[in-house]
Amino acid sequence: MPLLAIVYFSVSGTTDRLAQAMARGGAGASDVALCRIAGHDILSGRFQNESLLETIDRAGAVAFGSPTYMGGPAAQFKAFADASSDRWSQQRWANKFAAGFTTGACASGDQLHTLTYFSILAAQHGMLWCGLDIPGGDDPSGRNRLGS
Ligand SMILES: Cc1cc2nc3c(=O)[nH]c(=O)nc-3n(C[C@H](O)[C@H](O)[C@H](O)COP(=O)(O)O)c2cc1C
């Protein structure tokens, strides 16, 4: 089965719950690797968890997740993204499917900026971005209720 890697950062657990829900949604259609970025992955300001990066190397689809902090992804997620630059230079993640998810304390909270960042990261890597195929406000179960 193809592998879905969900790479995310979470402190108080909300983004983690979204990641777990995504893993449940993907189960059956793919193997799923939950790759939670930890504070101790970052040494002297650099993300240094090579085995997490190697998990993404093996994946056919990657979901990026982070709480929105100060209008963008958390610094811990950004440290991971910065560490992917060697892969970027060789386009090793090209043609993988990519998606993203975020949380925030406010209904808007500039969270779209975090999602836009994920899409740009995916584009830099030559990945294939998957948006939400649910028109805003249309879903009876409330998904994409704010419209994005
Ligand atoms: C340093 C910091 C900055 C934050 N900035 C934002 C923000 O810009 N917009 C927003 O909606 N929420 C913001 N929040 C709230 C978090 O995004 C929110 O609590 C989120 O659910 C935390 O995710 P977690 O439970 O996965 O750690 C911020 C929280 C912290 C600690």
The ligand as a MOL file (V3000), in Angstrom:
LIG
                    3D

  0  0  0     0  0            999 V3000
M  V30 BEGIN CTAB
M  V30 COUNTS 31 33 0 0 0
M  V30 BEGIN ATOM
M  V30 1 C 2.7890 31.6390 20.3940 0
M  V30 2 C 1.3690 31.4250 19.9560 0
M  V30 3 C 0.8990 32.1450 18.8650 0
M  V30 4 C -0.4060 31.9540 18.4110 0
M  V30 5 N -0.8410 32.6610 17.3160 0
M  V30 6 C -2.0870 32.4240 16.8320 0
M  V30 7 C -2.5440 33.1010 15.6450 0
M  V30 8 O -1.8270 33.8740 15.0140 0
M  V30 9 N -3.8100 32.8440 15.2150 0
M  V30 10 C -4.6550 31.9860 15.8840 0
M  V30 11 O -5.7960 31.8140 15.4420 0
M  V30 12 N -4.2340 31.3190 16.9920 0
M  V30 13 C -2.9890 31.5160 17.4750 0
M  V30 14 N -2.5360 30.8200 18.5790 0
M  V30 15 C -3.4080 29.7950 19.1680 0
M  V30 16 C -3.0130 28.3850 18.7150 0
M  V30 17 O -2.9250 28.2920 17.3010 0
M  V30 18 C -4.0570 27.3730 19.2110 0
M  V30 19 O -4.0740 27.3750 20.6150 0
M  V30 20 C -3.8150 25.9820 18.6740 0
M  V30 21 O -4.9660 25.2010 18.8840 0
M  V30 22 C -2.6390 25.2930 19.3670 0
M  V30 23 O -2.4170 24.0510 18.7210 0
M  V30 24 P -1.9890 22.7400 19.5360 0
M  V30 25 O -3.1190 22.4350 20.5130 0
M  V30 26 O -1.8810 21.6780 18.5030 0
M  V30 27 O -0.6930 23.0110 20.2290 0
M  V30 28 C -1.2500 31.0200 19.0640 0
M  V30 29 C -0.7610 30.3060 20.1830 0
M  V30 30 C 0.5330 30.5010 20.6000 0
M  V30 31 C 1.0460 29.7000 21.7860 0
M  V30 END ATOM
M  V30 BEGIN BOND
M  V30 1 1 1 2
M  V30 2 1 2 3
M  V30 3 2 2 30
M  V30 4 2 3 4
M  V30 5 1 4 5
M  V30 6 1 4 28
M  V30 7 2 5 6
M  V30 8 1 6 7
M  V30 9 1 6 13
M  V30 10 2 7 8
M  V30 11 1 7 9
M  V30 12 1 9 10
M  V30 13 2 10 11
M  V30 14 1 10 12
M  V30 15 2 12 13
M  V30 16 1 13 14
M  V30 17 1 14 15
M  V30 18 1 14 28
M  V30 19 1 15 16
M  V30 20 1 16 17
M  V30 21 1 16 18
M  V30 22 1 18 19
M  V30 23 1 18 20
M  V30 24 1 20 21
M  V30 25 1 20 22
M  V30 26 1 22 23
M  V30 27 1 23 24
M  V30 28 2 24 25
M  V30 29 1 24 26
M  V30 30 1 24 27
M  V30 31 2 28 29
M  V30 32 1 29 30
M  V30 33 1 30 31
M  V30 END BOND
M  V30 END CTAB
M  END
